[in-house]
Amino acid sequence: MIKKLPSGKWQVDLQPGGRGQKRIRKSFPSRAEAARFERWLLTKHQAGEDWNPNRDTRTLLDLVKQWYVHHGHALKDGEGRKKKLEAIAIRLGNPRAGRFTAGDFAAYRLVRVDSGTSENTLNHEQAYLSAVYNELIRQGHWKGRNPLEKLRRFKLDEQELAFLDQEQIQELLEQCRQSSNSSVYHVVRLALATGARWSEAESVTRSSFTPHRVTYGSTKSGKNRSVPLDKRLYDELIQEVPFQSCYSAFRSAVDRADIKLPRGQLTHICRHTFASHFVMNGGHILTLQKVLGHSDLKLTMRYAHLAPNYLNDVVIYNPLSR
């Protein structure tokens, strides 16, 4: 019903759900505007949509909690991701989830960049928060839109992947051999021989080995992958598992070997070294993809430029070659 108020405004007074349901009253300067709102309200009701999305009082922290209960707890890094999301929400001031906008996040990340946070870190934060909205939308726990869906991430320059040369490899192995933590020498050799991530190599057990290969089960993709091993190395490693935690010992060995690495590449230096030497020695890029467990060939192609004959076809097939 639309009626004129003593003030001269026009009021919509309606119960879209019928008697006993929520009553909605809203005033407008003109009858035409009131009529448009009434039609909109009835249309939304017939479509089963909430007429007032702002009624949802959940905050970002509430959404993070709900995401963890319905999805995050099942992720390998679910607990760690939840802590990161909570920290992001708090830094943002924990706004109402329905009022949070792309502009809010854009302003937040500018402040973070000025304070020294890397653009790569902020891209990850945006991806994590966006995934919360997407998953809750997918499961029907969020009726609105993802406010970050159209916000572009920072464009980053591709970082050159560092790898060790033969001299550095030998010096690193020598420093690992001298470490008080006997496991570090074996973990490094396993990672260098198979391209394993540090966590994969460090966590192998006796059951991970079958003649003459190692199978990694706790992988980033969740898929098992088996990699062949040299018989001599296999016979040595199988006597040493399970390994002790030895990442700190590895860091110390790298320092003693006086190896300087780009920031953030210590964890994967053995993996990058394996992949780089594999390609430089003539290994096939598709074989490397399988060994590293990359689901996307674009990740493996980062090493393609190291192949001895990379781009040599340019000389043969360019238009002047004939």
TORKOLKE-548722 format. One record per residue (C-alpha): residue in one letter; x, y negated, z. Coordinates in steps of 0.25 Angstrom, whole numbers, plus 5000, padded with zeros to 4 digits. Layout:
N
A:X:Y:Z
...
***
This chain:
322
M:5000:5000:5000
I:5005:4986:4997
K:5000:4974:5005
K:5003:4959:5006
L:5008:4955:5019
P:5005:4941:5026
S:5019:4937:5023
G:5016:4938:5008
K:5025:4951:5006
W:5019:4964:5000
Q:5021:4976:5009
V:5021:4991:5004
D:5015:4999:5015
L:5016:5014:5011
Q:5017:5028:5017
P:5022:5036:5005
G:5021:5049:5012
G:5007:5047:5017
R:5000:5045:5030
G:5010:5048:5042
Q:5022:5046:5033
K:5032:5034:5034
R:5026:5021:5031
I:5033:5011:5022
R:5031:4996:5023
K:5039:4987:5014
S:5037:4972:5010
F:5040:4965:4997
P:5039:4951:4992
S:5029:4955:4980
R:5018:4965:4978
A:5025:4970:4965
E:5038:4974:4973
A:5029:4980:4984
A:5022:4988:4973
R:5035:4993:4967
F:5040:4997:4981
E:5027:5005:4983
R:5029:5012:4970
W:5043:5015:4973
L:5040:5021:4986
L:5029:5030:4981
T:5038:5035:4970
K:5049:5038:4980
H:5040:5045:4989
Q:5034:5054:4978
A:5049:5057:4974
G:5051:5062:4988
E:5062:5051:4990
D:5064:5043:5003
W:5059:5029:5001
N:5070:5023:5010
P:5083:5029:5009
N:5089:5020:5019
R:5081:5028:5030
D:5092:5038:5029
T:5101:5033:5041
R:5112:5043:5039
T:5126:5038:5039
L:5138:5042:5032
L:5143:5050:5044
D:5129:5057:5044
L:5131:5061:5030
V:5145:5066:5032
K:5139:5075:5043
Q:5128:5080:5035
W:5137:5083:5023
Y:5146:5091:5032
V:5135:5099:5038
H:5129:5102:5024
H:5142:5103:5016
G:5155:5098:5022
H:5157:5109:5032
A:5158:5120:5021
L:5170:5112:5014
K:5184:5117:5017
D:5188:5103:5022
G:5174:5100:5027
E:5178:5095:5041
G:5189:5087:5036
R:5180:5080:5025
K:5170:5077:5036
K:5180:5070:5044
K:5184:5062:5032
L:5170:5058:5029
E:5167:5054:5043
A:5179:5045:5043
I:5175:5039:5030
A:5161:5036:5035
I:5166:5030:5048
R:5175:5021:5040
L:5164:5017:5031
G:5156:5013:5044
N:5147:5025:5043
P:5136:5018:5035
R:5122:5023:5032
A:5124:5034:5021
G:5112:5028:5013
R:5118:5014:5013
F:5132:5018:5010
T:5136:5013:4996
A:5147:5014:4986
G:5151:5000:4989
D:5153:5003:5004
F:5163:5014:5000
A:5170:5006:4990
A:5172:4995:5000
Y:5177:5005:5010
R:5187:5011:5001
L:5193:4997:4998
V:5195:4995:5012
R:5202:5008:5014
V:5211:5006:5002
D:5215:4993:5008
S:5219:5000:5021
G:5228:5010:5013
T:5219:5022:5010
S:5222:5028:4997
E:5212:5028:4985
N:5213:5043:4984
T:5208:5044:4999
L:5196:5035:4996
N:5192:5043:4984
H:5192:5055:4993
E:5184:5048:5003
Q:5174:5044:4993
A:5173:5058:4987
Y:5170:5064:5001
L:5159:5054:5004
S:5153:5055:4991
A:5153:5070:4992
V:5145:5069:5005
Y:5134:5061:4998
N:5134:5071:4986
E:5133:5083:4995
L:5122:5078:5003
I:5114:5074:4991
R:5116:5087:4985
Q:5111:5094:4997
G:5099:5084:4998
H:5104:5078:5011
W:5106:5064:5005
K:5095:5058:4996
G:5102:5046:4992
R:5114:5044:4982
N:5129:5046:4984
P:5133:5031:4986
L:5147:5035:4981
E:5143:5042:4968
K:5147:5031:4959
L:5158:5025:4966
R:5171:5027:4959
R:5183:5032:4966
F:5197:5025:4965
K:5204:5029:4953
L:5218:5035:4957
D:5231:5036:4949
E:5234:5051:4947
Q:5245:5054:4957
E:5257:5062:4952
L:5259:5075:4959
A:5272:5077:4965
F:5279:5090:4965
L:5293:5096:4969
D:5304:5099:4960
Q:5313:5111:4962
E:5323:5105:4971
Q:5312:5099:4980
I:5305:5113:4981
Q:5318:5119:4985
E:5321:5109:4996
L:5307:5109:5001
L:5307:5125:5002
E:5321:5124:5009
Q:5315:5114:5019
C:5303:5123:5021
R:5311:5135:5023
Q:5319:5128:5035
S:5306:5123:5041
S:5302:5129:5055
N:5288:5132:5049
S:5292:5145:5041
S:5278:5144:5034
V:5281:5131:5026
Y:5291:5138:5017
H:5282:5149:5013
V:5270:5139:5011
V:5278:5130:5002
R:5283:5141:4994
L:5268:5147:4992
A:5263:5133:4988
L:5274:5131:4978
A:5272:5144:4972
T:5257:5144:4971
G:5253:5129:4971
A:5245:5131:4983
R:5240:5120:4992
W:5247:5119:5005
S:5235:5123:5013
E:5233:5135:5004
A:5247:5140:5005
E:5248:5138:5020
S:5235:5145:5023
V:5238:5158:5015
T:5237:5172:5023
R:5242:5186:5020
S:5229:5189:5013
S:5232:5177:5003
F:5243:5186:4997
T:5241:5197:4987
P:5253:5202:4978
H:5258:5193:4973
R:5249:5181:4974
V:5242:5172:4985
T:5228:5168:4985
Y:5223:5155:4991
G:5210:5155:4997
S:5208:5142:5005
T:5209:5133:4993
K:5204:5119:4990
S:5194:5124:4979
G:5189:5136:4988
K:5194:5146:4977
N:5204:5156:4980
R:5216:5157:4970
S:5227:5166:4969
V:5241:5163:4964
P:5253:5173:4961
L:5265:5173:4969
D:5280:5177:4966
K:5282:5191:4973
R:5294:5186:4981
L:5286:5174:4987
Y:5274:5183:4989
D:5282:5193:4997
E:5288:5182:5006
L:5275:5174:5008
I:5267:5186:5012
Q:5276:5188:5024
E:5274:5174:5029
V:5259:5172:5029
P:5251:5166:5036
F:5259:5153:5036
Q:5259:5143:5047
S:5254:5129:5045
C:5266:5122:5039
Y:5262:5109:5032
S:5270:5100:5042
A:5282:5109:5040
F:5280:5107:5025
R:5279:5092:5026
S:5292:5092:5034
A:5299:5101:5024
V:5295:5091:5013
D:5301:5079:5021
R:5314:5087:5024
A:5315:5090:5009
D:5314:5075:5006
I:5303:5077:4996
K:5295:5064:4994
L:5281:5066:4990
P:5269:5057:4986
R:5259:5054:4997
G:5249:5066:4999
Q:5256:5076:4990
L:5264:5084:5001
T:5252:5094:5003
H:5252:5098:4988
I:5266:5096:4984
C:5269:5111:4984
R:5256:5113:4975
H:5260:5101:4966
T:5274:5107:4965
F:5269:5121:4961
A:5260:5115:4950
S:5270:5106:4944
H:5281:5116:4943
F:5271:5126:4937
V:5267:5117:4926
M:5281:5112:4924
N:5286:5127:4922
G:5275:5129:4912
G:5263:5134:4920
H:5250:5133:4913
I:5241:5122:4919
L:5228:5131:4919
T:5236:5142:4927
L:5240:5130:4937
Q:5226:5126:4939
K:5222:5140:4943
V:5234:5141:4953
L:5231:5128:4959
G:5216:5131:4960
H:5212:5118:4953
S:5198:5118:4948
D:5200:5106:4939
L:5211:5107:4929
K:5213:5092:4930
L:5220:5094:4943
T:5230:5104:4937
M:5232:5095:4925
R:5240:5085:4934
Y:5252:5095:4933
A:5251:5096:4918
H:5260:5085:4914
L:5271:5093:4920
A:5270:5104:4910
P:5283:5105:4901
N:5275:5104:4888
Y:5264:5095:4893
L:5259:5086:4882
N:5270:5091:4872
D:5259:5094:4862
V:5258:5079:4860
V:5271:5080:4852
I:5265:5091:4843
Y:5251:5086:4841
N:5252:5071:4840
P:5247:5065:4827
L:5262:5062:4822
S:5267:5076:4825
R:5263:5080:4811
***
